[in-house]
Amino acid sequence: MLIAGALTFGSTIPGVAQQNLPPQVQDQLAAGVEALKSGDLDKAERLFSEAAHQGVKHPLVYHNLGVIAQQKGAHQHAVARFREALALQPEYGPSRLLLGVSLLALGKDIEAVRELKQAARLMPDQPLAHLQLARAYEASQDWLSAAEQLQRVVELAPREPEYVYQLARAWTKLSGWSYQQIQQVDPKSARLQQALGQEYAIQEKYDLALNAYRQAAALDPQLPEIHQAMAVILLEMKKFDQALDEVALEQHLVPQSKSAADLRAKIEAAKSAS
């Protein structure tokens, strides 16, 4: 697993007082780190397990045994090892992060969120921490929190297209979730029809979008943005007179709206050029 491989403990542990380990044990742990980095999981596991059996109480040992278990898909065992590492060094972010990853793999979403929130706190500039927390929120159907974390990921790594895609996906899920929530609270809500109109407009199903917006306006004649949204669609359809009528209704509701005024000017220019 790339995440685990990138977050192995090295031969020195930040924030942990170095024990007076015998030179041969230090060499043994260093050899285990090198074996793990090279992908020789069996050799690394043997070396770290021998150290544990010898009574070496060091977070390096337990964290990297957790990494090995996680890479082998033994998530229950990985959880136990990461917890042993955290008992010795509670504030080590990578252990929190990888513990959350294994908890998520085991379907323990609430526990995963708790650990990954700690990881994001300890490693605020690490995109992987926020990305995994977003995945835990998604598993919990908390799309608002997932979108917030993915927004942070994109801020930290703006040139990574996969992160931008994941953020867009979360926004889409959040939109659908919001639609369902409105429907449950008030199936006859004007906002419900407005949300439906927006979804149809995105899909370029303009007739369906206009119908939904008209229903929204009928349910709440004082609701702003509805007529402006219809005007935008009608402009796209080159129905300039109808678009101007809708803008006029929007400006009647919101006389100070600059966006409505700008849209009117755009429609009039398009009509003159046609």
C-alpha positions as CSV (number, residue, x, y, z in Angstrom):
1,M,0.0,0.0,0.0
2,L,1.5,3.3,-1.0
3,I,0.2,5.2,2.0
4,A,1.9,2.8,4.5
5,G,5.1,2.6,2.5
6,A,5.4,6.4,2.6
7,L,4.9,6.6,6.3
8,T,7.3,4.0,7.8
9,F,9.3,4.9,10.8
10,G,13.0,5.6,10.0
11,S,15.9,4.8,12.3
12,T,15.3,8.0,14.3
13,I,11.9,8.9,15.8
14,P,11.0,12.6,16.1
15,G,9.7,13.5,19.6
16,V,10.7,10.2,21.2
17,A,13.6,10.0,23.7
18,Q,16.1,7.5,22.4
19,Q,16.4,4.4,24.5
20,N,19.8,3.0,25.4
21,L,19.4,0.2,22.9
22,P,22.3,-2.2,22.5
23,P,24.2,-1.7,19.2
24,Q,23.1,-5.0,17.9
25,V,19.4,-4.1,18.5
26,Q,20.0,-0.7,16.7
27,D,21.5,-2.6,13.8
28,Q,18.6,-5.0,13.8
29,L,16.0,-2.2,13.6
30,A,17.9,-0.4,10.9
31,A,18.0,-3.6,8.9
32,G,14.3,-4.0,9.4
33,V,13.6,-0.4,8.1
34,E,15.8,-1.1,5.0
35,A,14.0,-4.4,4.3
36,L,10.6,-2.6,4.6
37,K,11.7,0.2,2.3
38,S,12.9,-2.3,-0.3
39,G,9.6,-4.2,-0.1
40,D,10.9,-7.4,1.6
41,L,8.0,-7.6,4.0
42,D,8.8,-11.1,5.3
43,K,12.4,-10.1,6.3
44,A,11.2,-6.9,7.8
45,E,8.5,-8.7,9.8
46,R,11.0,-11.2,11.1
47,L,13.4,-8.6,12.2
48,F,10.8,-6.4,14.0
49,S,9.0,-9.4,15.5
50,E,12.3,-10.7,16.9
51,A,12.9,-7.3,18.5
52,A,9.4,-7.3,20.1
53,H,10.0,-10.8,21.4
54,Q,13.3,-9.6,22.9
55,G,11.4,-7.0,24.9
56,V,12.3,-3.9,22.9
57,K,9.6,-1.3,23.7
58,H,10.0,1.2,20.9
59,P,7.4,2.8,18.7
60,L,9.5,2.0,15.6
61,V,9.0,-1.7,16.2
62,Y,5.2,-1.6,16.6
63,H,4.5,1.0,14.0
64,N,6.4,-0.8,11.3
65,L,4.8,-4.1,12.2
66,G,1.5,-2.3,11.7
67,V,2.7,-1.1,8.3
68,I,3.7,-4.6,7.3
69,A,0.3,-6.1,8.5
70,Q,-1.5,-3.4,6.6
71,Q,0.4,-4.0,3.4
72,K,-0.5,-7.7,3.8
73,G,-4.2,-6.8,4.2
74,A,-4.3,-8.0,7.9
75,H,-6.0,-4.9,9.1
76,Q,-7.2,-6.2,12.5
77,H,-3.6,-7.1,13.3
78,A,-2.4,-3.7,12.0
79,V,-4.8,-1.9,14.3
80,A,-3.4,-3.7,17.3
81,R,0.1,-2.8,16.3
82,F,-0.6,0.8,15.6
83,R,-2.3,1.1,19.0
84,E,0.8,-0.3,20.6
85,A,3.0,2.3,18.8
86,L,0.6,5.1,19.9
87,A,0.7,3.9,23.5
88,L,4.4,4.8,23.4
89,Q,4.1,7.9,21.2
90,P,0.5,9.3,21.2
91,E,1.3,12.3,19.1
92,Y,2.9,10.6,16.1
93,G,0.7,11.5,13.2
94,P,1.5,8.7,10.8
95,S,0.5,6.0,13.3
96,R,-2.9,7.8,13.7
97,L,-3.3,8.1,10.0
98,L,-2.5,4.4,9.3
99,L,-4.6,3.3,12.2
100,G,-7.5,5.2,10.7
101,V,-6.9,3.6,7.3
102,S,-7.1,0.1,8.8
103,L,-10.2,1.0,10.8
104,L,-11.9,2.3,7.7
105,A,-11.0,-1.0,5.9
106,L,-12.6,-2.9,8.7
107,G,-15.8,-0.9,8.4
108,K,-15.3,0.9,11.7
109,D,-16.2,4.3,10.3
110,I,-16.8,6.2,13.5
111,E,-13.5,5.1,15.0
112,A,-11.8,5.8,11.7
113,V,-13.1,9.4,11.7
114,R,-11.9,9.9,15.3
115,E,-8.4,8.7,14.5
116,L,-8.1,10.5,11.2
117,K,-9.2,13.8,12.7
118,Q,-6.3,13.4,15.1
119,A,-4.0,12.6,12.2
120,A,-5.2,15.8,10.3
121,R,-4.6,17.8,13.5
122,L,-1.1,16.5,13.9
123,M,-0.2,16.7,10.2
124,P,-2.2,19.8,8.9
125,D,-0.1,20.1,5.8
126,Q,-0.2,16.4,4.8
127,P,-2.7,15.9,2.0
128,L,-3.0,12.2,2.7
129,A,-4.3,12.9,6.2
130,H,-7.1,15.1,4.9
131,L,-7.8,12.7,2.0
132,Q,-8.3,9.7,4.2
133,L,-10.4,11.7,6.6
134,A,-12.6,12.7,3.7
135,R,-13.0,9.0,2.7
136,A,-14.0,8.2,6.3
137,Y,-16.6,11.0,6.2
138,E,-17.9,9.7,2.9
139,A,-18.2,6.2,4.4
140,S,-20.3,7.9,7.1
141,Q,-22.4,9.7,4.5
142,D,-21.2,13.0,5.9
143,W,-20.8,14.7,2.5
144,L,-20.4,18.2,3.8
145,S,-17.4,17.3,6.0
146,A,-16.0,15.2,3.2
147,A,-16.2,18.2,0.8
148,E,-14.5,20.4,3.4
149,Q,-11.6,18.0,3.7
150,L,-11.2,17.6,0.0
151,Q,-11.2,21.3,-0.4
152,R,-8.2,21.4,2.0
153,V,-6.5,18.6,0.0
154,V,-6.9,20.6,-3.3
155,E,-5.5,23.7,-1.5
156,L,-2.4,21.7,-0.4
157,A,-1.9,20.0,-3.8
158,P,-3.6,22.2,-6.5
159,R,-1.7,20.5,-9.4
160,E,-3.0,17.0,-8.6
161,P,-6.0,16.4,-11.0
162,E,-7.2,13.3,-9.0
163,Y,-7.8,15.5,-6.0
164,V,-9.8,18.0,-8.0
165,Y,-11.9,15.2,-9.4
166,Q,-12.6,13.8,-5.9
167,L,-13.6,17.3,-4.8
168,A,-16.0,17.6,-7.7
169,R,-17.4,14.2,-7.0
170,A,-18.0,15.1,-3.3
171,W,-19.8,18.3,-4.4
172,T,-22.0,16.2,-6.6
173,K,-22.8,13.8,-3.7
174,L,-23.4,16.8,-1.4
175,S,-25.9,18.3,-3.9
176,G,-27.8,15.0,-4.1
177,W,-27.8,14.6,-0.3
178,S,-29.1,18.2,0.1
179,Y,-31.8,17.4,-2.4
180,Q,-32.9,14.4,-0.4
181,Q,-32.9,16.3,2.8
182,I,-35.1,19.0,1.4
183,Q,-37.5,16.4,0.0
184,Q,-37.8,14.7,3.4
185,V,-38.4,18.0,5.3
186,D,-40.8,19.5,2.8
187,P,-41.7,17.7,-0.5
188,K,-43.5,20.8,-1.7
189,S,-40.6,23.2,-1.0
190,A,-39.8,25.8,-3.7
191,R,-36.1,25.1,-2.9
192,L,-36.6,21.5,-3.8
193,Q,-37.8,22.5,-7.3
194,Q,-35.0,25.1,-7.5
195,A,-32.4,22.4,-6.7
196,L,-34.0,20.1,-9.3
197,G,-33.9,22.9,-11.9
198,Q,-30.2,23.4,-11.2
199,E,-29.5,19.7,-11.7
200,Y,-31.4,19.6,-15.0
201,A,-29.6,22.8,-16.1
202,I,-26.2,21.2,-15.4
203,Q,-27.3,18.2,-17.5
204,E,-28.4,20.6,-20.3
205,K,-32.0,19.3,-20.0
206,Y,-33.3,22.8,-20.5
207,D,-37.0,22.1,-20.9
208,L,-37.1,20.1,-17.7
209,A,-35.0,22.8,-15.9
210,L,-37.4,25.5,-17.0
211,N,-40.4,23.5,-15.8
212,A,-38.8,22.9,-12.4
213,Y,-37.9,26.6,-12.0
214,R,-41.5,27.6,-13.0
215,Q,-42.9,25.3,-10.3
216,A,-40.5,26.9,-7.8
217,A,-41.7,30.4,-8.7
218,A,-45.3,29.3,-8.4
219,L,-44.7,27.8,-4.9
220,D,-42.8,30.9,-3.8
221,P,-43.3,34.0,-6.0
222,Q,-40.9,36.1,-3.8
223,L,-38.0,33.6,-4.1
224,P,-35.0,35.3,-5.7
225,E,-32.6,33.8,-8.3
226,I,-35.3,31.7,-9.9
227,H,-36.2,34.1,-12.7
228,Q,-32.5,34.9,-13.3
229,A,-31.8,31.2,-13.6
230,M,-34.6,30.9,-16.2
231,A,-33.2,33.9,-18.1
232,V,-29.8,32.2,-18.3
233,I,-31.3,29.1,-19.9
234,L,-33.5,31.1,-22.3
235,L,-30.5,33.1,-23.4
236,E,-28.7,29.8,-24.1
237,M,-31.7,28.7,-26.1
238,K,-31.7,32.1,-27.9
239,K,-35.2,33.0,-26.7
240,F,-34.2,36.6,-26.0
241,D,-37.6,38.2,-25.4
242,Q,-38.6,35.5,-22.9
243,A,-35.2,35.9,-21.3
244,L,-35.7,39.6,-20.9
245,D,-39.1,39.0,-19.4
246,E,-37.6,36.8,-16.7
247,V,-34.8,39.3,-16.0
248,A,-37.4,42.0,-15.5
249,L,-39.2,39.8,-12.9
250,E,-35.9,39.2,-11.2
251,Q,-35.1,42.9,-11.0
252,H,-38.5,43.6,-9.6
253,L,-37.8,41.2,-6.8
254,V,-34.2,42.3,-6.3
255,P,-33.8,45.8,-7.8
256,Q,-30.2,46.2,-6.6
257,S,-29.0,42.9,-8.2
258,K,-25.9,43.7,-10.2
259,S,-25.8,40.2,-11.7
260,A,-29.4,40.6,-13.0
261,A,-28.4,44.0,-14.5
262,D,-25.3,42.4,-16.1
263,L,-27.4,39.6,-17.5
264,R,-29.9,42.0,-19.0
265,A,-27.1,43.8,-20.8
266,K,-25.8,40.5,-22.1
267,I,-29.2,39.4,-23.4
268,E,-29.8,42.7,-25.1
269,A,-26.4,42.6,-26.7
270,A,-27.0,39.0,-27.9
271,K,-30.5,40.0,-29.3
272,S,-29.0,43.0,-31.2
273,A,-26.3,40.8,-32.7
274,S,-28.7,38.1,-33.8
